[in-house]
């Protein structure tokens, strides 16, 4: 009887240990958020593509005062804001559960070689320490510009991964490229 009890106890202990080891070995799913500002709609399309590829949540940053729709006017305003390090007020505050996210994709049109000022505002108003930030940009020739370096300056205690720039005129047909990038990063659903 004692041998039978010992054998059953050993089997039960082995099963519990195996289950515990499996739980420890399985990587925890990363909680992902896509944050973006879009002026023309291109960055919104790319943000949605990332959301679809990663199964993430999505959050749009909106300035209190909308940017002009006229191209020359928005270019002039962006140049002034960026050169003076101006951070416009934003009407959308961070999600209450921002701290629960591990990975944050941050998207913006590339204005004067960097992120649009509403994204700079969002990044400076929130604590991203210990978070992984993945930049993405829509552009018409400047690629990522210096946006990755600028995000590193705004979020010095975050891990910044290599971003993906997509030309605005190509963004509608870029789901395959975006999905491949998200997969390469290891964040597909």
C-alpha positions as CSV (number, residue, x, y, z in Angstrom):
1,X,0.0,0.0,0.0
2,X,2.8,2.4,0.9
3,X,4.5,1.7,-2.5
4,X,1.2,2.5,-4.3
5,X,0.7,5.7,-2.3
6,X,4.3,6.7,-3.1
7,X,3.9,6.0,-6.8
8,X,0.6,8.0,-7.0
9,X,2.2,10.9,-5.1
10,X,5.3,10.8,-7.4
11,X,3.0,10.8,-10.5
12,X,0.9,13.7,-9.2
13,X,4.0,15.7,-8.3
14,X,5.5,15.1,-11.7
15,X,2.3,16.3,-13.4
16,X,2.1,19.5,-11.3
17,X,5.8,20.2,-11.9
18,X,5.4,19.6,-15.7
19,X,2.4,21.9,-15.8
20,X,4.3,24.6,-13.8
21,X,7.3,24.3,-16.1
22,X,5.1,24.7,-19.2
23,X,3.6,27.8,-17.7
24,X,7.0,29.3,-17.0
25,X,8.4,28.3,-20.4
26,X,5.5,29.7,-22.4
27,X,6.2,33.4,-23.3
28,X,3.5,35.7,-22.0
29,X,1.5,37.3,-24.8
30,X,2.5,40.9,-25.3
31,X,-0.2,43.5,-24.9
32,X,0.0,45.8,-27.9
33,X,-1.3,49.3,-28.6
34,X,-1.2,51.2,-31.9
35,X,-1.1,55.0,-31.3
36,X,-1.2,57.3,-34.3
37,X,-1.9,60.8,-35.6
38,X,-3.1,61.2,-39.1
39,X,-3.6,64.4,-41.1
40,X,-4.5,63.1,-44.6
41,X,-5.8,59.6,-43.6
42,X,-2.7,57.7,-44.8
43,X,-1.3,57.1,-41.3
44,X,-4.7,56.0,-40.1
45,X,-4.8,53.4,-42.9
46,X,-1.3,52.1,-41.9
47,X,-2.3,52.1,-38.2
48,X,-5.3,49.9,-39.1
49,X,-3.1,47.6,-41.1
50,X,-0.8,47.1,-38.0
51,X,-3.9,46.6,-35.8
52,X,-5.1,43.9,-38.2
53,X,-1.7,42.1,-38.4
54,X,-1.1,42.3,-34.6
55,X,-4.5,42.0,-33.1
56,X,-3.7,45.1,-31.1
57,X,-5.8,47.9,-29.7
58,X,-5.8,51.2,-31.5
59,X,-5.8,54.8,-30.3
60,X,-5.9,58.1,-32.4
61,X,-4.2,61.2,-31.1
62,X,-6.1,64.3,-32.1
63,X,-5.0,67.9,-31.6
64,X,-7.4,70.4,-30.0
65,X,-7.0,72.7,-33.0
66,X,-7.1,70.8,-36.3
67,X,-4.4,71.4,-38.8
68,X,-5.3,73.3,-42.1
69,X,-6.4,71.2,-45.0
70,X,-4.5,73.3,-47.5
71,X,-1.1,71.6,-48.2
72,X,1.0,74.8,-48.2
73,X,-0.6,76.0,-44.9
74,X,-0.1,72.7,-43.1
75,X,3.5,72.5,-44.3
76,X,4.2,76.1,-43.1
77,X,2.5,75.5,-39.7
78,X,4.4,72.2,-39.2
79,X,7.7,73.8,-40.0
80,X,7.1,76.6,-37.4
81,X,6.0,74.2,-34.7
82,X,8.8,71.7,-35.2
83,X,11.5,74.4,-35.4
84,X,10.3,76.0,-32.2
85,X,9.8,72.6,-30.4
86,X,6.1,73.5,-30.0
87,X,3.9,70.8,-28.6
88,X,0.2,71.5,-29.4
89,X,-2.5,70.6,-27.0
90,X,-4.2,67.3,-27.8
91,X,-7.9,66.5,-27.1
92,X,-7.3,62.8,-26.7
93,X,-5.7,61.7,-23.5
94,X,-3.9,58.4,-23.2
95,X,-6.0,55.4,-22.5
96,X,-6.5,54.8,-18.7
97,X,-4.8,51.4,-19.1
98,X,-1.7,52.7,-21.0
99,X,0.5,51.2,-18.3
100,X,-0.8,47.7,-19.1
101,X,0.7,47.7,-22.6
102,X,4.1,46.2,-23.3
103,X,4.5,47.3,-27.0
104,X,3.4,50.6,-28.4
105,X,3.4,51.2,-32.2
106,X,3.7,54.9,-32.7
107,X,2.7,56.3,-36.1
108,X,2.8,59.7,-37.7
109,X,3.2,61.5,-41.0
110,X,6.8,62.4,-41.5
111,X,6.8,66.2,-41.2
112,X,10.1,68.0,-41.8
113,X,11.9,64.8,-41.1
114,X,10.3,63.9,-37.8
115,X,7.1,63.0,-36.0
116,X,4.2,65.4,-36.2
117,X,3.9,67.7,-33.2
118,X,0.8,66.0,-31.8
119,X,2.7,62.8,-31.4
120,X,5.6,64.6,-29.7
121,X,3.0,66.0,-27.3
122,X,1.6,62.5,-26.6
123,X,5.0,61.0,-26.0
124,X,6.1,63.7,-23.6
125,X,2.8,63.7,-21.7
126,X,3.0,60.0,-20.9
127,X,5.4,57.6,-19.2
128,X,6.8,55.0,-21.6
129,X,9.6,53.8,-19.3
130,X,10.2,50.1,-19.9
131,X,8.0,50.0,-22.9
132,X,8.9,48.8,-26.4
133,X,8.1,51.5,-28.9
134,X,7.9,50.7,-32.6
135,X,7.7,53.8,-34.9
136,X,5.9,53.8,-38.3
137,X,5.7,56.7,-40.7
138,X,3.9,57.7,-43.8
139,X,5.9,60.0,-46.1
140,X,6.3,61.3,-49.6
141,X,10.1,60.8,-49.9
142,X,11.7,61.3,-46.5
143,X,11.3,57.8,-45.1
144,X,11.7,57.6,-41.4
145,X,13.7,60.9,-41.4
146,X,15.2,61.4,-37.9
147,X,12.0,60.3,-36.2
148,X,13.5,57.3,-34.5
149,X,16.3,59.4,-32.9
150,X,13.7,62.0,-31.9
151,X,11.5,59.4,-30.3
152,X,14.5,58.1,-28.4
153,X,15.0,61.6,-27.0
154,X,11.3,61.9,-26.0
155,X,11.2,58.4,-24.5
156,X,14.8,57.8,-23.2
157,X,13.8,54.9,-20.9
158,X,12.1,53.0,-23.7
159,X,13.3,50.4,-26.1
160,X,12.9,51.8,-29.6
161,X,12.8,49.2,-32.4
162,X,13.4,49.9,-36.1
163,X,10.5,51.5,-37.7
164,X,8.7,51.1,-41.0
165,X,8.2,54.0,-43.5
166,X,5.5,53.6,-46.2
167,X,5.1,56.2,-49.0
168,X,1.7,57.8,-48.5
169,X,0.7,57.1,-52.1
170,X,1.4,53.4,-51.6
171,X,-0.2,52.9,-48.2
172,X,-3.5,51.5,-49.4
173,X,-1.7,48.5,-51.0
174,X,0.8,48.0,-48.3
175,X,-1.0,45.4,-46.0
176,X,1.4,42.6,-47.1
177,X,4.5,44.7,-46.4
178,X,3.1,45.8,-43.0
179,X,2.1,42.3,-42.0
180,X,5.5,40.9,-43.0
181,X,7.2,43.6,-40.8
182,X,4.9,43.0,-37.8
183,X,5.6,39.2,-38.2
184,X,9.4,39.9,-38.4
185,X,9.2,41.8,-35.2
186,X,7.3,38.9,-33.6
187,X,4.1,40.7,-32.9
188,X,1.6,39.0,-35.2
189,X,-1.6,37.6,-33.7
